[in-house]
Amino acid sequence: MTLLYKQESYKIQGAIFEVYKEIGTGYLEAIYQESLEKELALSDILYQAQKELTIHYKGVSLKQTYKPDLICYNNIIIELKAVKEIAPEHQAQILNYMKATNIKLGLLVNFCSHPKVTIKRFIL
């Protein structure tokens, strides 16, 4: 079985591990967001941060929008967390982002898990 976006996700994971190696655990999500944006840029990884996504209900655009943390290579959603453990609502959140964008691969990243950063892959 071939991994979806194998090379791209490998580069992204390298950037995530570099951020964790540099600053460790215990910061707010916003610190990891900004640090990862810097690392993605240093690694020449194409990304968009906090891109506003329009959601539709029965064919009508809603006023409320989604803003995933990062979309890399226009094909991979990255959702960042800084929590003790990933909860079902975090998983539902990334799956909803993936459905809203029709992006097939999502990475749910938790920088505050112990003893190291965790990355969970989701395929739509």
C-alpha positions in Angstrom: 0.0 0.0 0.0 1.3 3.4 -1.0 1.3 6.2 1.6 -0.7 9.3 0.5 1.7 12.3 -0.1 4.6 10.3 1.4 7.4 12.8 0.6 5.4 15.8 1.5 4.2 14.5 4.8 7.8 13.3 5.6 9.1 16.8 5.1 6.3 18.3 7.2 6.9 15.8 10.0 10.6 16.7 9.9 9.7 20.4 10.4 7.3 19.4 13.3 10.1 17.4 15.0 12.5 20.3 14.5 10.1 22.7 16.3 9.7 20.2 19.1 13.4 19.6 19.4 14.0 23.4 19.6 11.3 24.5 22.0 10.0 21.3 23.7 6.6 21.0 25.4 4.5 23.3 27.6 3.8 26.3 25.4 0.5 27.6 24.1 -0.7 26.4 20.7 -0.1 29.9 19.2 3.7 29.5 20.0 3.8 26.2 18.1 1.8 27.7 15.2 4.2 30.6 14.7 7.3 28.4 15.2 6.1 25.8 12.8 5.3 28.5 10.2 8.9 29.7 10.5 10.2 26.1 10.2 8.0 25.3 7.2 9.3 28.5 5.5 13.0 27.5 6.3 12.3 24.1 4.8 10.8 25.5 1.6 7.4 23.9 2.4 4.5 25.6 0.7 1.8 26.5 3.3 -1.1 28.7 4.1 -1.9 29.6 7.7 -5.4 30.1 9.1 -7.0 30.1 5.6 -10.7 30.9 6.0 -12.9 28.2 4.7 -16.5 28.7 3.7 -19.0 26.1 5.0 -22.2 25.3 3.2 -25.5 24.1 4.5 -27.9 22.7 1.9 -26.1 24.6 -0.8 -26.1 27.9 1.0 -22.9 29.6 2.3 -22.9 30.1 6.1 -21.6 33.2 7.8 -19.5 31.0 10.2 -16.2 29.8 8.7 -13.5 27.3 9.6 -9.8 28.2 9.9 -7.5 25.2 9.9 -4.1 26.0 11.4 -2.2 25.1 8.3 -2.7 23.8 4.8 0.6 22.5 3.3 1.2 21.8 -0.4 -2.5 22.6 -1.0 -3.1 18.9 -0.1 -2.5 18.4 3.6 -4.3 19.9 6.5 -2.3 20.4 9.7 -4.2 20.9 13.0 -2.1 21.8 16.0 -2.8 21.1 19.6 -1.1 21.7 22.9 -3.1 19.5 25.2 -2.4 16.6 27.6 -4.1 14.2 25.2 -6.1 14.2 22.0 -9.8 14.1 22.6 -12.5 12.8 20.2 -13.5 16.4 19.4 -10.0 17.2 18.2 -10.3 14.3 15.8 -13.7 15.4 14.7 -12.4 18.9 14.1 -9.7 17.8 11.6 -12.1 15.4 9.9 -14.6 18.3 9.4 -11.8 20.5 8.0 -10.9 17.7 5.6 -14.5 17.3 4.5 -15.0 21.0 4.1 -12.0 21.3 1.8 -12.1 17.8 0.2 -8.4 17.5 1.2 -7.6 13.8 1.6 -4.8 13.9 4.2 -4.8 15.5 7.6 -2.1 15.5 10.4 -3.3 16.1 13.9 -0.2 17.3 15.9 0.0 17.4 19.7 3.0 19.2 21.0 2.2 18.7 24.7 1.9 14.9 24.7 4.5 13.2 26.9 7.3 12.1 26.3 7.3 13.6 22.7 5.2 15.3 20.0 2.6 13.0 18.5 1.3 13.1 14.9 -1.8 11.2 13.9 -2.6 10.7 10.2 -6.2 11.0 8.9 -7.2 9.8 5.5 -10.5 11.0 4.0 
